[in-house]
Amino acid sequence: MAGAPPASVATTRWVTPARLRECATCGQFQVIPALAPGQRANCLRCEAVLRRCMTDPLGRALALNLAALSLLGLALLMTLMTVSTAGMVRTANLFSGPEGMGRSGLWPLSAMVLFTTVLAPTAKLLAMTYVLAGLRLARPPRHIRRVYALVEKLRPWSMIEVFLLGVAVAYTKLIDLVHIDLGVALYALFLLMLTMIAAEAVLDRQAVWEEMERRGIPRFDIDHAAIAATRPGAGAVGCETCGLVCLPDPDHHDCPRCGSALHARKPNAVARAWALLIAAAILYIPANYFPVLQFVQFGSGAPSTILGGVVELIDSGLYPLAGLVFFASVAVPMLKLIGMTVLLVSTQRGWTARLRDRSRLYFIVNAIGRWSMIDIFMETILVALVQFGAVVRIEPGVGAIAFCAVVVLTMLAAEGFDPRLMWDAAGRNPERRAA
C-alpha cells in the first residue's frame, strides 16, 4: 500500500472495509485491508492496483459528472469550427463529420464516429449521474446496479480526448488552406475532457458498489465473513463487473451484487481473441494500401494513405505532429497485433517466464488501442469542413473503413482476452485449469 493519510483522516466514514478480492490481472485471491482516503492496495504478486480509496468519492464524482453533462450539452449545440475561402463559408459541429461520411456512403464509419464522440460519452455521463444521484435518494431504485454495470462497458468507447487530438491534426492541415475560426463547442469539449478526467480520478468504483450494498440494493444478502474465509480451490469466483468474490451456488449463477453472469474466466477468451486478431491483421493490409481520403482542388487531386498523411506533415515541418500521427495510426495498431500475438502464444504454450512483464504488456495494449482513432476523427473533420464544390473538397476513402475496423477489432480482442489465463497456464493458479 502507498500514500497513508494523517490519522485524523483515517477515522472518517470513507475508510473502506476489508474485503477478499481476486486480482483481475493474475487471478490471485487476497484480502484488501481497510483503506483510508489516499491509500492504495496493490496485488502482492503482479503489483496491479486492486483498490484506491478516495475522499468523498460519490459526492465529488456526482458534481463533476453534472458539470460534464452541462459542457457536453453546450458542445452538442454550438459550432465546432468555421472555415472560409473564396467567399464561401462552411461550419461544423459534432454531427457534421458523421453526416459527411454518410453522404459519401461510408455508413459504418459514420455510425462508429457518432457512437464514440456523441452517443457513448452522453450515455456514460447520463448513466453515471443517474447512479450517483440515485444513491442519494431515501430509497434508491434497484436497477441502478444494472445502469452502473453499463458504465463499466462504455468507458473504453467514450473518446472525447482522442477526438480533440484528431481536431488538432485537422487544424494543422487546414490552416494553410482556408481561414479558420474556432467555435464555442471546441472550447467546451476541451473543458469537458478535463472534467471527465477529474471525474474518473476522484471516483472509487468499489465505493459505488459498496454503497449500493449498504443501501440494500442487491436482492441477496452477501456473507462477507464466509467469503473472507474462503480458501483457494473452494470454487470462489471473482465477478468481472463489480469485483465481488462469490461462493459457488448451484441455484444462482449470477453475481448477487451486480447481477452479472459469473465465470471463473472469460468464456472462450483465447479462441475469440485469436479470431478477432486474425481479422484485424487481414484488414490491416487494405487499411494501409487504400487511400483514407482524397484532396481534390479544381477538379484534380491525389489520394492520400495513412503513411502519406504522415509524410505531408513532415514536409510541412510539423515533426511532433507527424510523430504523433505515425505513433497512433501506424505504430499502435502494429504494436497491438504483435503484443496480442505474444500474449496468446505464451498462454497456449504455457510460458512461465516474465509473467509480470506480459501482464504489463497486456495493460499497455488494452489502454492504447483507442488512440488509433485520431486519424479517423481527423478525416471526419476534414470531410465536414472542406466541401467547396469545384474549388476544393476532401472526400473519404475506403481505406478509412478498413482502418477503423482494425482499431475496433483489436480493441475487442484485448477486451475479450483474460490475462489471468497466462498465470493459469504457467501453473501459478493451481486451483484453475489452464486454457
C-alpha positions in Angstrom: 0.0 0.0 0.0 1.1 3.6 -0.6 0.1 7.1 0.4 -1.0 6.9 4.0 -3.0 9.9 5.1 -3.0 11.6 8.6 -4.6 9.6 11.4 -7.4 12.1 11.7 -8.5 11.4 8.1 -8.4 7.6 8.7 -11.3 7.9 11.1 -13.7 9.3 8.5 -16.6 7.3 7.1 -14.7 6.9 3.9 -12.4 4.2 5.4 -13.1 1.1 3.3 -14.0 -2.3 4.8 -11.5 -5.2 4.4 -12.6 -7.4 1.5 -11.4 -10.5 -0.2 -10.6 -9.8 -3.9 -9.4 -11.7 -6.9 -6.8 -9.9 -8.9 -8.2 -9.3 -12.3 -4.7 -9.5 -13.8 -3.1 -12.6 -12.2 -6.1 -14.3 -10.5 -4.6 -14.4 -7.0 -7.1 -14.2 -4.2 -6.0 -11.8 -1.4 -7.6 -9.7 1.4 -7.5 -6.0 0.8 -7.2 -4.4 4.3 -9.2 -1.4 5.4 -8.0 1.7 3.5 -8.2 5.3 4.4 -8.5 8.1 1.8 -5.3 8.5 -0.2 -4.3 4.9 0.3 -3.9 2.3 -2.4 -3.7 -1.5 -2.4 -1.6 -3.4 -5.0 -1.5 -7.1 -5.8 1.2 -8.9 -3.9 2.1 -11.0 -6.9 1.8 -8.9 -10.0 1.6 -5.4 -8.5 -1.6 -4.5 -10.3 -3.7 -1.8 -8.5 -6.6 -3.5 -6.6 -8.1 -0.5 -4.9 -7.7 3.2 -4.5 -9.6 4.9 -1.7 -10.7 8.5 -2.3 -12.2 11.2 0.0 -15.9 11.6 -0.7 -15.8 9.5 -3.9 -19.5 9.8 -4.6 -20.2 13.4 -3.9 -17.3 14.8 -5.8 -17.9 12.4 -8.7 -21.5 13.5 -8.9 -20.7 17.2 -9.0 -18.1 16.7 -11.8 -20.4 14.5 -13.8 -23.1 17.1 -13.6 -20.6 19.7 -14.8 -19.5 17.4 -17.6 -23.1 17.0 -18.7 -23.6 20.7 -18.9 -20.4 21.1 -21.0 -21.4 18.2 -23.3 -24.8 19.9 -23.9 -23.0 23.1 -24.9 -20.7 21.2 -27.2 -23.6 19.4 -28.9 -25.5 22.7 -29.5 -22.7 25.0 -30.6 -20.4 25.3 -33.6 -17.1 23.4 -33.5 -15.2 25.2 -36.3 -15.9 27.6 -39.2 -13.8 27.8 -42.3 -13.9 30.1 -45.3 -12.3 30.5 -48.7 -13.1 32.4 -51.9 -16.1 33.9 -50.2 -17.6 30.5 -49.3 -18.1 29.5 -45.7 -18.6 26.1 -44.0 -19.3 25.3 -40.4 -19.1 22.0 -38.5 -20.4 20.6 -35.3 -20.2 17.2 -33.6 -22.7 15.8 -36.0 -21.2 17.2 -39.3 -18.4 14.6 -39.5 -20.8 11.5 -39.3 -23.2 13.3 -41.7 -20.4 13.9 -44.2 -19.3 10.2 -44.1 -22.9 9.1 -44.5 -23.3 11.3 -47.7 -20.2 9.6 -49.1 -21.7 6.2 -48.5 -19.4 5.2 -45.6 -22.3 4.5 -43.1 -20.3 2.0 -40.9 -17.7 4.7 -40.4 -20.3 7.3 -39.8 -22.0 5.2 -37.1 -18.7 4.4 -35.4 -17.7 8.1 -35.2 -21.2 9.1 -33.9 -21.1 6.4 -31.3 -17.6 7.2 -29.9 -17.9 11.0 -29.9 -21.6 11.6 -29.1 -23.6 8.5 -28.0 -21.1 6.7 -25.7 -19.9 9.9 -23.8 -23.6 11.0 -23.4 -24.8 7.6 -22.2 -21.8 7.2 -19.9 -22.3 10.6 -18.3 -26.1 10.2 -18.0 -25.8 6.8 -16.5 -23.1 7.8 -14.0 -25.1 10.8 -12.9 -28.2 8.7 -12.6 -26.4 6.2 -10.4 -24.7 8.7 -8.1 -27.9 10.8 -7.8 -30.0 7.7 -7.2 -27.7 6.6 -4.3 -28.6 9.9 -2.5 -32.3 9.1 -2.6 -34.1 7.7 0.5 -35.0 4.6 -1.5 -32.6 4.1 -4.4 -34.0 2.1 -7.4 -32.7 -1.4 -7.6 -32.0 -1.2 -11.3 -29.2 1.3 -10.8 -26.8 -1.6 -10.4 -27.5 -2.6 -14.0 -27.0 1.0 -15.1 -23.7 1.2 -13.3 -22.6 -2.1 -15.0 -23.3 -0.3 -18.3 -21.0 2.5 -17.3 -18.2 0.0 -17.0 -18.8 -1.3 -20.5 -18.9 2.2 -22.1 -15.7 3.6 -20.6 -13.3 2.5 -23.4 -15.6 3.7 -26.1 -16.0 7.3 -24.9 -13.3 9.0 -26.9 -13.6 12.8 -26.4 -9.9 13.2 -25.7 -9.0 11.2 -28.8 -11.4 13.3 -30.9 -9.8 16.5 -29.7 -6.4 15.3 -30.9 -8.0 14.5 -34.2 -9.3 18.0 -34.4 -5.8 19.4 -33.6 -4.3 17.4 -36.5 -7.1 18.5 -38.9 -6.5 22.1 -37.8 -2.8 21.9 -38.8 -3.8 20.5 -42.2 -6.4 23.3 -42.8 -4.5 26.3 -41.5 -2.6 26.9 -44.8 -5.6 26.1 -47.0 -8.5 28.1 -45.6 -9.3 30.7 -42.9 -10.4 29.0 -39.6 -12.4 30.3 -36.7 -12.7 28.1 -33.6 -16.2 27.7 -32.2 -17.6 27.6 -28.7 -18.1 23.8 -28.9 -14.3 23.3 -29.3 -13.6 25.1 -26.0 -16.5 23.3 -24.3 -15.0 19.9 -25.5 -11.6 20.8 -24.0 -13.2 21.7 -20.7 -15.3 18.5 -20.9 -12.2 16.4 -21.4 -10.6 17.9 -18.3 -13.8 17.5 -16.3 -14.3 13.8 -17.3 -10.7 13.1 -16.4 -11.2 14.6 -13.0 -14.5 12.8 -12.5 -12.7 9.4 -13.2 -9.8 10.4 -10.9 -12.0 11.1 -7.8 -14.3 8.1 -8.3 -13.7 5.0 -6.3 -15.6 2.4 -8.3 -15.7 -0.1 -5.5 -17.2 2.6 -3.2 -20.2 2.8 -5.5 -20.8 -0.9 -5.3 -20.3 -0.9 -1.5 -22.8 2.0 -1.2 -25.4 0.0 -3.2 -24.8 -2.9 -0.9 -25.1 -0.7 2.2 -28.4 0.7 0.9 -29.8 -2.8 0.4 -30.0 -2.7 -3.4 -28.7 -6.3 -4.0 -31.5 -8.8 -3.8 -29.5 -11.3 -1.8 -27.6 -10.9 1.4 -23.8 -11.1 1.0 -21.9 -13.0 3.7 -18.5 -11.3 3.6 -17.2 -13.2 6.6 -17.8 -16.5 4.8 -16.2 -15.1 1.7 -13.1 -13.9 3.6 -12.6 -17.4 5.0 -12.7 -18.9 1.5 -9.6 -20.9 0.6 -8.2 -21.1 -2.9 -9.6 -24.1 -4.7 -13.0 -23.8 -3.0 -14.6 -22.7 -6.2 -14.8 -18.9 -5.4 -15.3 -16.7 -8.4 -14.5 -13.0 -8.8 -17.1 -11.0 -10.6 -15.7 -9.4 -13.7 -18.1 -6.4 -13.4 -18.1 -5.4 -9.7 -15.2 -7.4 -8.3 -17.2 -9.2 -5.6 -15.8 -12.7 -4.7 -18.7 -15.0 -4.8 -19.0 -18.5 -3.4 -20.4 -21.3 -5.6 -24.2 -21.6 -5.5 -25.9 -24.2 -7.7 -29.2 -22.2 -7.6 -27.8 -18.8 -8.6 -25.3 -18.3 -11.4 -25.3 -14.5 -11.3 -23.4 -12.1 -9.1 -25.6 -11.3 -6.0 -24.4 -7.7 -6.0 -24.5 -6.5 -9.7 -26.5 -9.3 -11.3 -23.8 -10.1 -14.0 -23.2 -13.7 -15.1 -20.4 -15.3 -13.2 -17.4 -17.0 -14.9 -14.2 -18.3 -13.4 -12.5 -17.0 -16.5 -13.9 -15.2 -19.6 -15.5 -17.8 -21.8 -13.5 -18.9 -24.9 -11.2 -15.9 -24.3 -8.2 -17.3 -26.3 -10.2 -18.5 -29.3 -12.3 -15.3 -29.5 -9.2 -13.1 -29.2 -7.4 -15.1 -32.0 -10.4 -14.8 -34.3 -10.6 -11.0 -33.8 -6.9 -10.6 -34.1 -6.6 -12.5 -37.3 -9.5 -10.5 -38.8 -7.7 -7.3 -37.8 -4.4 -8.5 -39.3 -6.1 -9.2 -42.6 -7.8 -5.8 -42.7 -4.5 -4.0 -41.7 -3.2 -4.6 -45.3 -6.1 -2.7 -47.1 -6.1 -0.1 -44.4 -2.6 0.9 -45.3 -2.8 0.2 -49.1 -6.0 2.0 -50.0 -6.4 5.8 -49.5 -8.1 7.1 -46.4 -9.0 10.4 -48.1 -8.6 12.3 -51.3 -7.9 16.0 -51.7 -9.4 17.5 -54.8 -8.6 21.0 -56.0 -10.0 22.5 -59.2 -11.1 19.0 -60.4 -7.8 17.2 -59.8 -6.1 15.7 -56.8 -4.3 12.7 -55.4 -5.5 10.2 -52.9 -3.7 10.0 -49.5 -2.9 6.9 -47.4 -2.1 6.9 -43.7 1.6 7.0 -44.3 1.1 9.6 -47.0 -0.5 11.8 -44.4 2.5 11.4 -42.1 4.8 12.4 -45.0 2.7 15.5 -45.7 3.1 16.6 -42.0 6.9 16.0 -42.2 7.1 18.0 -45.5 5.3 20.9 -43.7 7.8 20.8 -40.9 5.3 19.6 -38.3 7.6 16.9 -36.9 6.0 16.5 -33.5 2.5 16.1 -35.0 3.9 13.8 -37.7 5.4 11.7 -34.9 2.1 11.6 -33.0 0.1 10.6 -36.1 2.7 7.9 -37.0 2.6 6.5 -33.5 -1.2 6.5 -33.2 -2.0 5.3 -36.7 0.9 3.1 -37.7 2.9 2.0 -34.6 0.0 1.4 -32.2 -2.0 -0.9 -34.5 1.2 -2.9 -35.2 2.1 -3.0 -31.5 -1.4 -4.3 -30.7 -1.2 -7.0 -33.3 2.3 -8.1 -32.2 1.6 -7.7 -28.5 -1.7 -9.7 -28.6 0.1 -12.4 -30.6 2.8 -12.7 -27.9 0.2 -12.9 -25.2 -1.9 -15.5 -26.9 1.0 -17.7 -27.9 2.6 -17.5 -24.5 -0.7 -18.6 -22.9 -1.2 -21.5 -25.2 2.4 -22.6 -24.8 2.3 -22.2 -21.0 5.3 -20.0 -20.8 6.4 -19.4 -17.2 8.9 -16.6 -17.8 8.2 -12.8 -17.4 4.6 -13.1 -16.3 4.7 -9.7 -14.7 6.1 -8.1 -17.9 3.5 -9.8 -20.0 0.8 -8.6 -17.6 2.2 -5.0 -18.1 2.2 -5.6 -21.9 -1.5 -6.5 -21.7 -2.3 -3.4 -19.8 -0.4 -1.2 -22.4 -2.1 -3.0 -25.3 -5.5 -2.6 -23.8 -5.0 1.1 -22.9 -3.5 2.5 -26.1 -5.7 0.9 -28.8 -8.4 3.7 -28.8 -5.8 6.4 -29.6 -5.5 5.0 -33.2 -8.9 6.7 -33.9 -7.1 10.0 -34.2 -6.7 9.5 -37.9 -10.4 8.7 -38.3 -11.6 11.7 -36.3 -9.2 14.0 -38.2 -10.7 12.7 -41.5 -14.3 13.3 -40.4 -13.5 17.0 -39.6 -11.8 17.5 -43.0 -14.6 15.9 -44.9 -17.2 18.0 -43.0 -15.4 21.3 -43.5 -13.6 21.2 -46.8 -16.6 21.0 -49.3 -16.3 24.0 -51.6 -17.5 22.5 -54.8 -15.1 22.7 -57.8 -12.7 24.9 -55.9 -11.6 22.4 -53.3 -13.1 19.5 -51.5 -12.0 16.4 -49.4 -13.6 13.0 -49.9 -13.1 10.0 -47.7 -11.5 6.8 -49.0 -12.4 3.1 -48.5 -9.1 2.6 -46.6 -10.7 4.5 -43.7 -13.3 1.8 -43.2 -10.7 -0.9 -43.1 -8.5 1.1 -40.7 -11.5 1.8 -38.3 -12.3 -1.9 -38.4 -8.7 -2.7 -37.4 -9.0 -0.4 -34.4 -12.3 -1.8 -33.3 -11.3 -5.4 -33.7 -8.0 -5.0 -31.8 -9.9 -3.3 -29.0 -12.4 -6.1 -28.8 -9.6 -8.7 -28.9 -7.8 -7.0 -26.0 -11.1 -6.6 -24.0 -12.0 -10.2 -24.6 -8.7 -11.7 -23.6 -8.3 -12.7 -19.9 -4.8 -12.1 -18.6 -5.4 -14.4 -15.7 -5.1 -17.3 -18.2 -1.4 -16.6 -18.6 -0.9 -17.2 -14.9 -3.1 -20.3 -15.0 -1.2 -21.8 -17.9 2.1 -21.2 -16.1 0.8 -23.2 -13.1 0.6 -20.2 -10.7 -3.1 -20.7 -10.0 -3.3 -24.5 -9.3 -7.0 -24.2 -8.5 -7.7 -23.2 -12.1 -7.2 -25.3 -15.1 -5.0 -23.9 -17.9 -6.6 -22.5 -21.0 
